[in-house]
């Protein structure tokens, strides 16, 4: 199935993104400290999902005003979340599929099965949701959100953080 990365963007932005040169940097990679069968794995998505009854949604109003800006904050999503608890605030993606099945952006069922089979050590109790379209120069992400999340992962003895991009 072909993916249209620009479907939910204003048409004028397609030209801007297509004319922007690709960033040629080496991938960020850290070898696993132990076999994956012993690792705790946390999931992360860039879909902008949140718990609609207990968390504030992401800042769509500013995203409307600045379409290349993404709210840099994150939300913690428990692994036992129920579908009806999920909301989504992100103007660059379609909400329909993930509001029908959260596993589209946070594959809890698949990783729970891998945990049961012993293919991974365990799935972490928390997953993390960000809004995509983060500018690499965003100071708040580098100085606040990123270090805060890294400390949280360390406190919870998470070995792997797996991004399921939206």
N, C-alpha and C positions, 0 to 999 in steps of 0.2 A: 504494500500500500504506500503510495507516495505521500510524503509529508510536506506540507506547505508551511514553512517556518514564519511566513509573513501574513498568514490568513487573518490574524486578529490585530494586526498593526494598521495604522493609517497608511494608505498607499504611498504617500510621500516619503515615509520612513524606509520603504523597501529599497529605493534608490540609494538612500544614505547608507544603509547597511551593506548593500551589495558593492558599493564603491569604497568602503572602508577596507584597507589592507588587513589581511589575516595576521594575527599576532603569532610570531614564530618564537616560542619559548619552549624549553624542554618541559615535559609533563612533571607535575609534582608527584613524587613517588617515594614511599618509605617501605622498605622490606618488612614483612611481617615478623614480629619477634618470636613467633611460635607457629605451629601448624594451625591452619584455619579450623580444624576440628576442635581446637582448644580456645578459639578466639570468641570474644563477645563482639557482636556486630550491631551497630546502630544504623538506622536508615535516616536519610535526609532527602527532602524534596524541595524543588524550587517552584512549586505550584501555588504557594500562598494559601494553604489550607490552615484552618484554625478550629478550635472548639467553640461552636457558635453560642453556647449557653454560658461559657465561662471565660472566654478570651475575646479581646478586641480584634476585629479584622485588620488587615493591612491597609495602609493609607492609599486608597484608590483615588481620593480627591486630588492629592498631589500628583499621582500618576497620570490623571487626566490632564493636569496643567503642564506636566513635564513627562511626556511619553517615554523618554529614555531613562527615567529615574525609577528605581525600585526601592520600596521601603526596606531598609537594611535590618530591621528587627527580625526576631524569629519567634516561633511558637513551639512549645513542647507538646507532642501528641503521644499519649500513652499507647502501648502496643495492643491493649485490649479495648481500644476505642470502638464504639458502635457507629455504624454508618450514619444514623440519624443525628449524631452529635457533630458532624462535620459541616463546616461552611467553607467558602472559598472567596478570596478577594484578590483578584489579579486580572487586569484588563487585557493582557496579552495572550491569554489561553481560553479555551472553551471550558466551562465548568461542568457541563452536562455529564460527561463520563465519570469524572472523579466524584461527583455528588451521587452518582448511582453506585459506584464501587471504589472505595478509597484505595484498594489495592492497585489501581491504575497508576497511582503516583507514590504510594507507600506499600510495597508488596509484603504486607504482614503475613498473609496466608502462606505464600511460597517460602518465606524464611522460617516460619513456625514449622513447616513440613521439613525443611532442611535440618532444623534443630532436632526434631523427633527422630530423623534418620541418622543423626550423628555426623552429618556432613559439615556442620558448624558447631562451635561450642555452645553458643546460645544467642538468641536475639535479645538485644537490650530492652529494658522496660520502657524506654523513651525513644521516640523518633523526633525529628526536628524539621520544621517547615519554615522556609524562607520564601520571599517573593523573588522571582527571577529578575533579570535585567539589572544586575548590580554592576555599577561602573567600577572598574578596577582601581580607580583613584579615590574611591569613596572612603574618606577618613573614618567615619563612624564604624564602618565594617572592619577596617584594619585595626582600629584602636579600641573599640568597645565590643561589638558583637562577636567578632572572630575570637579574640582572647577569652571572652566570657564562655563561649561555647567550648573552646579547647579545654578550659579549666573544668567545666561541667563533665566533659567526656572523661577526663583524667580521674576525677572524683568517683565516677561510676565504673572505672576500670574497663572502658571500651577500648578494644584493640583496633577495630576497623569502623570507619564511617563511610557508608556507601551512599553516594548521591544518585537518586533516581530523578533525573532531570525532567522537567515538564515541558 
